[in-house]
Amino acid sequence: MLQLIAVHLLAALAAPALVSRFGRRMFLPLALVPGSAAIWALTRLGDVLAGEVPVQSVSWVDSLDMHLTFRLDVLAWLMVLLVGGIGALVMIYCAWYFATGAKFLGRFAGIFIGFAGAMLGLVTTDNTLALYTFWELTTVFSYLLIGHYFTRKGARRAGMQAIIVTTFGGLAMFAGFLILGAMPGGSFSLSELVREPPAGTAATVAIVCILVGALTKSALVPFHFWLPGAMAAPTPVSAYLHAAAMVKAGVYLVARLAPGFAEMDTWRWIILITGSATMLIGGYRSLKQHDLKLLLAFGTVSQLGFLILLVGQPNQAVALAGLALIGAHAMFKAALFLTVGVIDASAGTRDLRQLSGLGRNLRGAAIPGFLATFSMVGLPPFAGYVGKEAVLEALTHDGGAYESALLAVVVVGSVLTFAYGMRFLWGAFARKPGVADAQLDREPPGLFVPGFVLAILGLGAGLLPGLGEGLFERYAATYPAGEPGHLTLWGGIGPALALTVVIVAVGLGLFAARGLVERAQDAVILGPDADRGYRTLMRRLDRAAVAVTSATQRGSLPGYLGIILVVTVVSAAIALGSSGVQIGQVRLFDSPAQLLVAGIIVIGAILTAQARRRLKAVVLLGVTGYGVVVLFALHGAPDLALTQALVETIALVVFILVLRRLPAYFSNRPLKSSRWWRAALGALVGVLAMALALIVPAARVADPISVLFPTEAYEYGYGKNIVNVTLVDIRAWDTMGEIAVLLVAATGVASLVFARTRTRTGRVERMRDRRSGDAQVWPSELEDPASRLRPAQGTATAPRRARSWLTGPGALAPNRRSVIFEVATRLLFHTMLVFALFLLFSGHNAPGGGFVAGLIVGIALTVRYLAGGRYELGEAAPILPGALLGTGLFLSAGAGAVPLFFGGVVLQSVKIDVDLGILGEMHLVTSLFFDIGVFLVVVGLMLDVLRTLGAEIDRQGEATGTASPDIAHDSPRSSPDDSRPLVDAGGEH
Amino acid sequence: MSGRGRWDWLQRVPMAVWMTAVWVLLWGHLTVANVLTGVLVSVLLLWVFPMPRVGFEGRVSLIGVVLLTGRLLVDVVRASVSVAIRALRWRQTPHGAVIRVPLRSESDLFLTLTAELTTLVPGSFVVEAHRFTGTLYLHVLDVTRPGALERARHDVFEQERRVMYAFATDADIEAAGFEPRPWRLRSRGGRTRTRMTRERSSYERGKVLPRDGEDES
């Protein structure tokens, strides 16, 4: 069975290319794929009849109890036959149904086969988690199939509706499975659950959840509305998904669990109420439809209610009839949909008010249409008749109140079924007075074949009731109550036959009075409309989402920070309060130097909070940052100090790049009260941080794991630099996650800045692309004070003056150039790169590593950008940051995966010693490649930041004509809210 | 193309040597492997990150470099102390000035080096440099004392002289109007002569040098 699913998967992947290349005829060979499942099921017929249950099991995710276990019992066999057989027939139908040049056929074929594969897995798997997976796969595939004509709004909306409703149910079902799997006595195996059904409140809740899943999938009231909407799909999809396959998933699940749970009260009532309501409402609604497809869709809703009503009963005889009807329904409903497809293609309409004379003129559609309808309404000798007779027989036998109610529902439902069946035949094929015969196109014979085959099969199955009984009795026998039933064409004269006669008579009466019925339906409003209810619900949900979003995402940075900080304070305070506070040993300082540095940091922090100029605040923030660098260095942590210094530098650069486009001053101060509130919160966070520093070290009860690091780092990571080995080996997974986040952040920044000019993202600006008329980079309104000194055109300067040390500055506005900066950059750039590479390679044993090396390269690039503008950046790194980021992540992940091929574990480090003769020995630790990946990601991030926040903002400024505001000449404006007069603030600079 | 390409590579040799030296110093051991990897890394980096062609037309003098660095260290220490004292003297407010110093050499490189080293010494800070006239504008911390302005200007010239002694050719030193290197007076011979002519000719060949604001290629 696993192999069959694999075949489906491969075919689904190959189908798009095949169909695009060879056209719609490719559907014929592809039909073999689902066909193979049906053929395989047929070859197992002997086993199934003999009562054997082939099982195939592959362990998948052990820790989650998730196994790919497949069982082929009678129910599964039936479903495989239907899914595979009807799938194959529908694909054959597709080979003629679609127009020759129809678009997206390849995609359609792939999804269709993928759906068939998922369905195959769904009906054969024994593991509830795997079942859920297949279940959701069918949901997704059906979404894509319903929305196949994605240019139509109706199709998109129908697909959305279907996926929302069925996913909602699927999630409920998942929850149910989890409860059943995790509760005592529960299991993740369907067969075990049925054999020993758990009981209790939890089991009841779980069953309700699972039933919600089944009911949504099978479109039962109150979730039935999505199915008629799904008729926006191409007709083959309707025939397959909404007749034979997907909607049957719910029926299947109910039938699968019924032997274990059908006697549970909750189960019985849910099944009775929803099944009955669905059967009646579906039938009733279909009596007023004018679109043949919608008529069938409501008929399907009705039939699904009927089927669930039957297979959900604990009674063996009823269940037997239900199984027979599952098969019968699949055949006749698929045949009917295919017939409607033929009519639609041939006459160009499905509106029964416009169709006339097709019974005579379109025999190829009329014959299977009549045969299938007869099966549907339960006329002998068709399969539908056999099933319905068995139901009536079984229900008239045992006469409890419950059974009587059930019988009444079945009889009324059957009357409605008969009436809409007749309505369908009349609507599709009758010659109507006052309507001209429809103009028909000739359709290829291949289009008629699948409908014929299915209709004939329905007749054949009806003629051989013994075969069905022999097959299904074995599964029906697993149901807990009642006597075994029988499938037969002639059950003798009795109440069942009388009821059938009544059904036919009343049904014919209803059909004859169809005009009256339609008008009556228009006049009477029967309860709330589920579809409208759904739309109202979705609209309210949207509105609520907007309200919640606008309430929480206010766009106010102080607001966000306030929430984060309050949560931090409260949660930490609760943790401290609940665990008891004990302050450990306190040592004020190791050396007086620390005290001095701490004092500087404190002053810097206070001044930062007081600063009104953004630039001033950033620089003062830098003071605290560099102060921390010194603290690290004093504490003997060169790695941390180095990293912190670089990060601080880069943060400063990034801040300043951003600040160029912001007003020079922070917005005017808020009201006094909120200032106090903010100050208090800030102080509280500070106190909390200090408290944590005092308390947390004393709260430790176990030895810290880092005690092991020095030896582990050397023995398993082969490095002496613990910090680096921690990053690339001990905690390599963390690093992997972090660089992935870094990549996402860089991409996010880039996409925000480039949002307006999407086309430019794919280009690096080089000097050679520059035209002579292009605007100067970093233009300035100020007059160039040195312009008088500039040599006039043609006069030579001293040969060694004013050389071009870098390429890019040529594009700068003259007064933005600095000879010192250019020469220094030129001299230092390569040296910085040498230093970076040194840190990269030596980082395993000495301070350094990929992260630090990447930052240094980033600073080198920053220097080039600052010295020469954005063209210089393009010259320095003529590569897109995305390439670096991607390569880096790929290298890290790839380096992590390589040990797998040598029998190691992911991210394991290996030391390779190479003897290079006179050059000595080379020790290569494989985690270096991981580190190189980190290095590239960091370089990519820096390049991305410079390109977006630097170059692109420059370019946008030049393009829009608003050069970055010159901060020094900006002035703050006072506002009445200011708690302090601005004279004071003005004196700050 | 190939001839020009080779010339390009020759011009990059000093940089490669410097980078290799940095590499070896960073690793801390002078081994064959370190030198080889250093050369490899340098060549690779120079190849991957090319820069426009600027010839280095000078002559590195070891004695000059030693004198330059030695004097710089002395200056830095002495100036640090003097600035510190001035900062601690509460009552006196120093009066700063920005002065203009036209340099003597005709080279961006020496201008940059002079400016950087002058800035390194506390108390003087280059705020602007002008490339066409070779002028530095520097801020001097305190010019209250008599002769302080002259002194500052003199310091810059001295700095430039030391820079040129360390890196310039004799001809350039002469052209700038500085005394020839004192230690070379004794050993003036044919070798120096030929070197000088070659370097002269290299830019007398009439290479058109790019003007400001234009790409060289």
Interface residues (C-beta under 8 A of the other chain):
Chain A: M767 A786 L789 R790 P791 A796 T797 A798 P799 R800 R801 A802 R803 S804 W805 L806 T807 G810 P814 R817 S818 V819 I820 E822 V823 A824 R826 F829 H830 T831 L833 V834 F835 L837 F838 S842 A876 L916 I918 L919 G920 M922
Chain B: M15 W18 M19 V22 W23 L26 W27 T31 V32 A33 L36 V41 S42 L45 L46 F49 M51 P52 V54 E57 E106 S107 D108 L109 L111 T112 A115 E116 V126 A129 H130 R131 F132 T133 G134 Y203 L209 P210 R211 D212 G213 E214 D215 E216
